[in-house]
Structure formats: C-alpha cells, structure tokens
Amino acid sequence: MAKNIQVWSAYGPRITLADPMTKDEVIDNIVSATNQSRGSVLAVLAELDVQLASGLRAGRIVHLPNGTHFEPVGKKDGSVDIKVRVNPALDKEVNAGFRGKWVNRENVGKTEAELIAIWNQNRPDDPIPTE
C-alpha cells in the first residue's frame, strides 16, 4: 500500500533547479554593479561572515540593512542551527517575476486529497485509502 509521501513525490509541484549561480558569478555581478574592486567585495563579504559568527555565537539575532536576519536556534542535543529569514521584499520580488521551471505545475494549489485521487486513478493496483 502506497503512502502519502509517495503522492507528494510523484505529483506534488516543485521547482526544477537551474544551474547554481557560482560564487565567482556573484562576485563579478557585485563588482560590475558597484564599481568596487574584486578584492574589496571579497573583503566585505569575509567581514560579513565574521560579524555574523560573532553575533550568532553571542546568542544574538543579526539583522542586515536589507531586512534579512539570522537567528541562532538551540537544538536538544546542544548544537545550534542558524535560521535565516530573507528580506520579505525579496520574497515578493522573486514570486512576482519567477521565470524558473516547475514540475507538476498543473498541481499547484491542489490539496493532498486531490493528489491522492490522481494517484489512485493512475495506480489502481497500489491505492492510498481515503477515509
């Protein structure tokens, strides 16, 4: 008998990731946009890492001027994860102009029950029970 996770894996909408933007591409774009030297941009980014680590190690949330913030989160085993909250304006901008590719785009907004119905229709020999 199939499980709900298989339904989401098979029919759930998800983004097909394009080639990653390399660190060199990011640096080159910043250099081009700001007329700063490559060394200057690298130095600022390195110092940002130092400042983030310093604040997070002290148990502080670190806010960036663009609205992004980093928060240390303690885990049961005593380790610390870092939660990142991206600038809400960036979130809106990406959503408004997203040009990436989707897998199962036709299923965006469908409920789990609707996806289960698709699964059961396409796989009658391995149904998921609907209560």
C-alpha positions as CSV (number, residue, x, y, z in Angstrom):
1,M,0.0,0.0,0.0
2,A,1.4,3.4,-1.0
3,K,2.0,6.2,1.4
4,N,1.1,9.9,1.3
5,I,4.7,10.9,0.9
6,Q,4.8,9.0,-2.4
7,V,1.9,11.1,-3.7
8,W,3.8,14.3,-3.0
9,S,6.9,12.9,-4.5
10,A,5.1,11.8,-7.7
11,Y,2.6,14.6,-8.2
12,G,3.5,17.5,-5.9
13,P,4.5,20.7,-7.6
14,R,8.2,21.6,-7.2
15,I,10.8,23.8,-8.9
16,T,13.3,22.3,-11.2
17,L,16.5,24.0,-10.1
18,A,18.6,25.6,-12.8
19,D,22.4,25.6,-12.7
20,P,23.6,27.2,-9.5
21,M,24.9,30.8,-9.5
22,T,28.6,30.3,-8.8
23,K,30.5,32.4,-6.2
24,D,32.6,33.9,-9.0
25,E,29.4,34.9,-10.9
26,V,28.0,36.6,-7.7
27,I,31.3,38.4,-7.1
28,D,31.6,39.5,-10.7
29,N,28.0,40.8,-10.7
30,I,28.6,42.8,-7.5
31,V,31.8,44.2,-8.9
32,S,30.0,45.2,-12.0
33,A,27.1,46.8,-10.2
34,T,29.1,48.7,-7.6
35,N,32.4,49.6,-9.4
36,Q,34.2,48.2,-6.4
37,S,37.3,46.1,-6.8
38,R,37.0,42.3,-6.6
39,G,39.3,42.4,-3.5
40,S,37.1,45.0,-1.9
41,V,33.9,42.9,-2.4
42,L,35.6,39.8,-1.2
43,A,36.8,41.6,1.9
44,V,33.4,43.0,2.7
45,L,31.8,39.5,2.3
46,A,34.5,37.9,4.5
47,E,33.9,40.5,7.2
48,L,30.2,40.0,7.0
49,D,30.8,36.3,7.8
50,V,33.0,37.4,10.8
51,Q,30.3,39.7,12.1
52,L,27.5,37.1,11.6
53,A,29.6,34.5,13.5
54,S,30.4,36.9,16.3
55,G,26.7,37.9,16.8
56,L,25.3,34.4,16.5
57,R,27.9,32.9,18.9
58,A,26.8,35.5,21.4
59,G,23.2,34.3,21.1
60,R,22.1,37.4,19.2
61,I,19.8,37.7,16.2
62,V,21.7,39.6,13.5
63,H,19.8,42.0,11.3
64,L,21.1,43.1,7.9
65,P,20.1,46.5,6.5
66,N,18.1,44.9,3.7
67,G,15.7,43.2,6.1
68,T,17.3,39.7,6.2
69,H,18.1,38.4,9.6
70,F,19.9,35.4,11.1
71,E,18.9,33.7,14.3
72,P,20.7,31.1,16.4
73,V,18.3,28.2,17.3
74,G,19.3,25.7,20.0
75,K,18.7,22.0,19.4
76,K,18.0,19.3,22.0
77,D,21.5,17.9,21.6
78,G,23.1,21.2,22.5
79,S,24.1,22.1,18.9
80,V,23.0,25.3,17.3
81,D,21.3,25.8,13.9
82,I,21.1,29.1,12.1
83,K,17.7,30.2,10.9
84,V,17.7,32.7,8.1
85,R,14.7,35.0,7.4
86,V,15.1,36.5,4.0
87,N,14.1,40.1,3.3
88,P,10.3,39.9,2.7
89,A,10.6,42.3,-0.3
90,L,13.0,39.9,-1.9
91,D,10.5,37.1,-1.4
92,K,7.8,39.2,-3.1
93,E,10.1,40.2,-5.9
94,V,11.0,36.6,-6.7
95,N,7.4,35.5,-6.6
96,A,6.3,38.3,-8.8
97,G,8.8,37.7,-11.5
98,F,9.7,34.0,-11.2
99,R,10.8,32.5,-14.5
100,G,12.1,29.1,-13.4
101,K,10.6,25.8,-14.4
102,W,8.1,23.8,-12.4
103,V,7.5,20.0,-12.3
104,N,3.8,19.2,-11.9
105,R,2.8,22.9,-12.4
106,E,-0.8,21.8,-13.0
107,N,-1.0,20.6,-9.4
108,V,-0.1,23.9,-7.8
109,G,-2.8,24.7,-5.2
110,K,-4.2,21.2,-5.1
111,T,-4.9,19.6,-1.7
112,E,-3.5,16.3,-0.6
113,A,-6.9,14.7,-1.1
114,E,-6.9,15.8,-4.8
115,L,-3.4,14.5,-5.3
116,I,-4.4,11.2,-3.7
117,A,-7.3,11.0,-6.1
118,I,-4.8,11.4,-9.0
119,W,-2.6,8.7,-7.5
120,N,-5.5,6.3,-7.1
121,Q,-6.7,6.9,-10.6
122,N,-3.2,6.4,-12.1
123,R,-2.3,3.5,-9.9
124,P,-5.4,1.4,-9.1
125,D,-3.2,-1.6,-8.1
126,D,-1.5,0.5,-5.4
127,P,-4.2,2.8,-3.9
128,I,-4.0,5.0,-0.9
129,P,-7.0,4.6,1.2
130,T,-9.3,7.7,1.6
131,E,-11.1,7.8,4.9
